[in-house]
Amino acid sequence: MILPFKDRIALVTGASSGIGAATARELARLGATVVATARRRDRLEELTAQIAAAGGNARARAADFTVESEVRDVVASVEAEFGRLDVLVNNAGVMYLEPIETASMTRWRQMFELNVLAMMTATQAALPGMRARRDGHIVNVSSTAGRMSNPGSGGYSATKFGVGAFSEALRREVHKDNVRVSVIEPGIVATELREHIAHEETQKTLNAWASSMRQLQSEDVARIIAFCVGQPAHVNINEVLVRPTDQER
């Protein structure tokens, strides 16, 4: 079997479930050594055991990505153990949907810390090594909410529009160093993300809408990430917008 990512080192954030876990499995299946990070150590250890049982190579790194020092420590630990970091998948995030007038500023701050600032911090920590080696790929997971904003999604959309803006500025700063940047914008995905919604009516409405369609699966998004990363060095897929066939908006 040809392993296109053999000898590549990948760090996947938010890997304890959903898109992050599926991406870790997919990159490992294709030969990468994957470092999976998230807060839930038990989930990470279960994931890495699954990967090992399938013949892959993975490590677990438990960390809280709302804490800057922990983000930097994870990146540094990967580079210390393996000598480099080739692929960074910034997937960690939460989705707090609620009306703007009554929204919890505590939840919004946490969402910005994780969805935006953690991504920025991990990227900043990974860049020196990638630029020095003239090789690297940063994948930032956004959302269709980073393209359009709907009632109840003001705070969440603000974070995801931020992911897109940051990623384009990043791409323009590092393309001459042969560092690639990709933004993945999924529509409705069947993950636990909707469980984070504290506003009962918003959660109920979104779940009903999601149930009306054939939702994307985490593995669908993981394959798209692997496709972007697997392109030749002269090809940079900057942005992928992917929705379920049944999703209108």
Secondary structure, 3 states (H helix, E strand, C coil): CCCCCCCCEEEEECCCCHHHHHHHHHHHHCCCEEEEEECCHHHHHHHHHHHHHCCCEEEEEECCCCCHHHHHHHHHHHHHHHCCCCEEEECCCCCCCCCCCCCCHHHHHHHHHHHHHHHHHHHHHHHHHHHHHCCEEEEEECCHHHCCCCCCCHHHHHHHHHHHHHHHHHHHHHHHHCEEEEEEEECCECCHHHHHCCCHHHHHHHHHHHHCCCCECHHHHHHHHHHHHCCCCCCCCCEEEECCCCCCC
